[in-house]
């Protein structure tokens, strides 16, 4: 079997695997809520999405420990295989569209499988790449991973929505089945990384105690992501700016990717200064959206939110990784990435409570406060690893 010997090329291959896997995820996240909404109420639409997010969150620690114990390559095969099975189930459901409770239960099962597979894919992408390139380049790796994830999700969402309205969701099912298979083929040519023969199997509680400061800081910052992706279009509609909503959302994505491209190479050495700067930019963006009196001010705010938030993920991942043993890199990443899910779920839930009482601006003001708190936690995180190095 041919194996790629150049570790940089191998890492690009791993990022490519992640990209196609996230395209699969994006297609499913676009099509399935629309599909469920045809035959069921909005409650069941939310349940379908929520079950997947919850299964991802609950399986993160297991995926991390598996990666540390058996290697990220094996974990990646498990994740891609589960994504493949989930895609095949969805294909048959789309091909025989029977809107009844049995079909819905089978669809929920496919979402649970996809959620667990997602945990393995995301965690093993980071641990595999770090194992090849080294922890000293973890910041750059996290930047590459973030670009692959965001672009893949954007392409998948667009493709899924287009197929639903302009073609056939059966093609969506085929894509969801085919792309994980392509990922499996690519994974076979990338070499595995060594696994520590003697290692202490650290628990999730141990990981939480070690990385709760950068993790909570990341979760608080990520509420801005949730506020944009969940409520920005509705915010524009409430102001009568519907025709500008798509551009406002697009500018968030442009800012996010532009930040990674321009600043990603400095992630490993930038440290706390870039972390604070990024959070201040995100905070300014959220405040501009909340205070906006025109769609164009909100557009600038959306761009700044994406630009600032983008680098928070790799920059706070560094103190999280440094506080965990090297042989527990998988557990460290999976625990840290769980904070993404927590931030998303928290902002969506809180927004659902405060927006009916106040208005859509309120969620952006609240997320502004959360970003300010994230700055404090970032300072504490970097101070902690600095004190431990002395």
ChimeraX attribute file (.defattr): number of C-alpha atoms within 10 A of each C-alpha:
attribute: neighborCount
match mode: 1-to-1
recipient: residues
	/A:1	4
	/A:2	8
	/A:3	12
	/A:4	14
	/A:5	11
	/A:6	11
	/A:7	15
	/A:8	13
	/A:9	12
	/A:10	22
	/A:11	24
	/A:12	16
	/A:13	19
	/A:14	24
	/A:15	22
	/A:16	20
	/A:17	26
	/A:18	27
	/A:19	25
	/A:20	26
	/A:21	30
	/A:22	28
	/A:23	29
	/A:24	31
	/A:25	23
	/A:26	25
	/A:27	28
	/A:28	28
	/A:29	20
	/A:30	21
	/A:31	23
	/A:32	22
	/A:33	18
	/A:34	17
	/A:35	16
	/A:36	18
	/A:37	14
	/A:38	11
	/A:39	15
	/A:40	15
	/A:41	10
	/A:42	14
	/A:43	9
	/A:44	16
	/A:45	18
	/A:46	13
	/A:47	13
	/A:48	23
	/A:49	18
	/A:50	17
	/A:51	16
	/A:52	21
	/A:53	22
	/A:54	16
	/A:55	19
	/A:56	25
	/A:57	22
	/A:58	14
	/A:59	18
	/A:60	28
	/A:61	27
	/A:62	19
	/A:63	31
	/A:64	28
	/A:65	25
	/A:66	20
	/A:67	28
	/A:68	26
	/A:69	20
	/A:70	15
	/A:71	22
	/A:72	30
	/A:73	22
	/A:74	15
	/A:75	27
	/A:76	29
	/A:77	22
	/A:78	19
	/A:79	27
	/A:80	26
	/A:81	21
	/A:82	23
	/A:83	30
	/A:84	28
	/A:85	19
	/A:86	27
	/A:87	28
	/A:88	19
	/A:89	20
	/A:90	27
	/A:91	21
	/A:92	13
	/A:93	18
	/A:94	20
	/A:95	14
	/A:96	11
	/A:97	12
	/A:98	12
	/A:99	14
	/A:100	10
	/A:101	10
	/A:102	10
	/A:103	14
	/A:104	18
	/A:105	12
	/A:106	15
	/A:107	20
	/A:108	21
	/A:109	18
	/A:110	22
	/A:111	28
	/A:112	23
	/A:113	22
	/A:114	28
	/A:115	29
	/A:116	25
	/A:117	29
	/A:118	30
	/A:119	27
	/A:120	31
	/A:121	27
	/A:122	25
	/A:123	30
	/A:124	31
	/A:125	27
	/A:126	24
	/A:127	28
	/A:128	28
	/A:129	26
	/A:130	22
	/A:131	21
	/A:132	18
	/A:133	16
	/A:134	12
	/A:135	19
	/A:136	13
	/A:137	17
	/A:138	23
	/A:139	26
	/A:140	23
	/A:141	26
	/A:142	25
	/A:143	26
	/A:144	20
	/A:145	24
	/A:146	23
	/A:147	21
	/A:148	24
	/A:149	22
	/A:150	19
	/A:151	19
	/A:152	23
	/A:153	23
	/A:154	18
	/A:155	17
	/A:156	28
	/A:157	21
	/A:158	16
	/A:159	20
	/A:160	31
	/A:161	21
	/A:162	17
	/A:163	17
	/A:164	19
	/A:165	11
	/A:166	9
	/A:167	12
	/A:168	14
	/A:169	24
	/A:170	18
	/A:171	16
	/A:172	28
	/A:173	25
	/A:174	17
	/A:175	24
	/A:176	31
	/A:177	22
	/A:178	17
	/A:179	22
	/A:180	28
	/A:181	21
	/A:182	15
	/A:183	23
	/A:184	18
	/A:185	13
	/A:186	15
	/A:187	22
	/A:188	15
	/A:189	15
	/A:190	22
	/A:191	17
	/A:192	16
	/A:193	16
	/A:194	13
	/A:195	15
	/A:196	14
	/A:197	9
	/A:198	8
	/A:199	13
	/A:200	11
	/A:201	14
	/A:202	15
	/A:203	13
	/A:204	18
	/A:205	10
	/A:206	13
	/A:207	22
	/A:208	17
	/A:209	10
	/A:210	18
	/A:211	23
	/A:212	17
	/A:213	23
	/A:214	29
	/A:215	31
	/A:216	22
	/A:217	27
	/A:218	30
	/A:219	28
	/A:220	28
	/A:221	33
	/A:222	28
	/A:223	29
	/A:224	31
	/A:225	25
	/A:226	22
	/A:227	22
	/A:228	22
	/A:229	16
	/A:230	15
	/A:231	20
	/A:232	22
	/A:233	19
	/A:234	16
	/A:235	22
	/A:236	21
	/A:237	14
	/A:238	13
	/A:239	13
	/A:240	13
	/A:241	15
	/A:242	15
	/A:243	12
	/A:244	16
	/A:245	19
	/A:246	13
	/A:247	16
	/A:248	23
	/A:249	19
	/A:250	16
	/A:251	20
	/A:252	27
	/A:253	22
	/A:254	16
	/A:255	21
	/A:256	24
	/A:257	23
	/A:258	17
	/A:259	21
	/A:260	25
	/A:261	13
	/A:262	9
	/A:263	17
	/A:264	24
	/A:265	16
	/A:266	17
	/A:267	24
	/A:268	18
	/A:269	14
	/A:270	14
	/A:271	17
	/A:272	19
	/A:273	11
	/A:274	18
	/A:275	24
	/A:276	21
	/A:277	15
	/A:278	26
	/A:279	26
	/A:280	21
	/A:281	20
	/A:282	31
	/A:283	26
	/A:284	20
	/A:285	28
	/A:286	33
	/A:287	22
	/A:288	23
	/A:289	28
	/A:290	23
	/A:291	15
	/A:292	17
	/A:293	11
	/A:294	13
	/A:295	20
	/A:296	15
	/A:297	16
	/A:298	26
	/A:299	24
	/A:300	20
	/A:301	27
	/A:302	33
	/A:303	24
	/A:304	28
	/A:305	32
	/A:306	29
	/A:307	27
	/A:308	29
	/A:309	29
	/A:310	31
	/A:311	28
	/A:312	26
	/A:313	24
	/A:314	25
	/A:315	32
	/A:316	27
	/A:317	22
	/A:318	25
	/A:319	24
	/A:320	26
	/A:321	22
	/A:322	17
	/A:323	17
	/A:324	19
	/A:325	14
	/A:326	15
	/A:327	20
	/A:328	23
	/A:329	26
	/A:330	32
	/A:331	31
	/A:332	33
	/A:333	28
	/A:334	28
	/A:335	26
	/A:336	28
	/A:337	22
	/A:338	21
	/A:339	22
	/A:340	23
	/A:341	18
	/A:342	21
	/A:343	24
	/A:344	21
	/A:345	18
	/A:346	17
	/A:347	24
	/A:348	18
	/A:349	11
	/A:350	13
	/A:351	23
	/A:352	14
	/A:353	12
	/A:354	15
	/A:355	14
	/A:356	10
	/A:357	10
	/A:358	10
	/A:359	13
	/A:360	23
	/A:361	21
	/A:362	17
	/A:363	28
	/A:364	26
	/A:365	18
	/A:366	20
	/A:367	26
	/A:368	26
	/A:369	16
	/A:370	19
	/A:371	29
	/A:372	18
	/A:373	16
	/A:374	27
	/A:375	23
	/A:376	13
	/A:377	21
	/A:378	27
	/A:379	17
	/A:380	16
	/A:381	23
	/A:382	21
	/A:383	14
	/A:384	14
	/A:385	15
	/A:386	11
	/A:387	8
	/A:388	10
	/A:389	7
	/A:390	5
